[in-house]
Amino acid sequence: MTKDRFSLRFKREVQFPRFRMEIGEVWDCTAIGKTGRGYLEALATSSGRFAFAGGVCLVEDVELVSDVPSGHQHDLWEVAA
């Protein structure tokens, strides 16, 4: 099973069922299997939306600031800074 690690920066304020993201906030993610690929595919293809924090996030509301392939040793905090 693969683990996809990536960081997203929010371009606008978004209220999700679990919490709120502010403009410029960065969320470091580790997703296992299809979930991680789904996030990255949605961002890469601009398909419009993906599951996030108990709700749905629009691709236009975020930007991918780092994409760390599985098996690659790297500190996400360093990439996102």
C-alpha positions as CSV (number, residue, x, y, z in Angstrom):
1,M,0.0,0.0,0.0
2,T,1.4,3.4,-1.0
3,K,1.4,6.5,1.1
4,D,1.1,9.9,-0.7
5,R,2.4,12.9,1.1
6,F,1.6,16.4,0.0
7,S,0.9,20.0,1.2
8,L,-2.0,22.2,0.2
9,R,-2.2,26.0,0.6
10,F,-5.7,27.5,0.8
11,K,-6.3,30.4,-1.6
12,R,-9.5,31.5,0.3
13,E,-11.3,30.9,3.6
14,V,-13.3,27.7,3.5
15,Q,-15.6,26.3,6.2
16,F,-15.6,22.5,6.4
17,P,-17.8,20.4,8.8
18,R,-14.8,19.6,11.0
19,F,-12.9,22.9,10.9
20,R,-12.2,26.1,9.0
21,M,-9.2,26.9,6.8
22,E,-8.0,30.5,6.4
23,I,-6.4,32.2,3.4
24,G,-2.7,31.1,3.2
25,E,-3.0,28.2,5.6
26,V,-1.0,25.1,4.6
27,W,-2.3,21.6,5.4
28,D,0.3,18.8,5.3
29,C,-1.4,15.5,4.3
30,T,-0.5,11.8,4.3
31,A,-3.0,9.7,2.6
32,I,-2.9,5.9,2.1
33,G,-3.7,4.2,-1.1
34,K,-6.5,5.5,-3.4
35,T,-7.2,8.5,-1.1
36,G,-3.9,10.2,-1.7
37,R,-4.0,9.5,-5.4
38,G,-7.5,10.9,-5.6
39,Y,-6.4,14.2,-4.0
40,L,-3.5,14.5,-6.4
41,E,-5.5,13.5,-9.5
42,A,-8.2,16.0,-8.6
43,L,-5.6,18.7,-8.4
44,A,-3.7,17.6,-11.5
45,T,-6.8,17.3,-13.7
46,S,-8.8,20.1,-12.2
47,S,-11.8,17.8,-12.0
48,G,-13.4,20.3,-9.6
49,R,-13.6,18.7,-6.1
50,F,-12.2,16.2,-3.6
51,A,-13.1,15.0,-0.1
52,F,-11.6,17.0,2.7
53,A,-12.3,17.4,6.5
54,G,-15.7,15.7,6.3
55,G,-16.8,17.8,3.4
56,V,-15.9,18.7,-0.2
57,C,-13.1,21.0,-1.2
58,L,-13.0,22.7,-4.6
59,V,-9.8,22.4,-6.5
60,E,-9.9,26.2,-7.3
61,D,-9.6,26.9,-3.5
62,V,-6.2,25.3,-3.0
63,E,-2.8,25.0,-4.6
64,L,-0.4,22.1,-4.3
65,V,2.8,23.4,-2.6
66,S,4.6,20.1,-2.3
67,D,4.2,16.6,-3.6
68,V,6.5,14.0,-2.0
69,P,6.4,10.6,-3.7
70,S,6.0,7.5,-1.5
71,G,9.3,6.1,-0.3
72,H,11.0,9.5,-0.6
73,Q,12.5,10.8,2.7
74,H,11.8,14.5,3.1
75,D,10.4,16.8,5.8
76,L,7.1,18.3,4.6
77,W,7.5,21.2,7.0
78,E,10.7,22.1,5.2
79,V,9.0,21.9,1.8
80,A,6.0,23.9,2.8
81,A,7.9,26.7,4.5
